[in-house]
């Protein structure tokens, strides 16, 4: 059964968003990131993409989510 991290990285792959994964930690790269259809993120996700991040489908950010864009 896929984990939340597996589902998230699959969504990134489908959207053509580059990322790095180390275990359960995901770092999102690239530039503008449009993920408005997502309703959840895994804990510990880092957005280091240098541009816009569209997460309008989320109602909250999980613990450990960071932005350095």
Buried (B, 14 or more C-beta within 10 A) or exposed (E): EEEEBEEBBEBBEEBEBEBEBEEBBBBBBBEEBEBEEBEEBBBBBBBBBEEEBEBEEBEEEEEEBEEEB
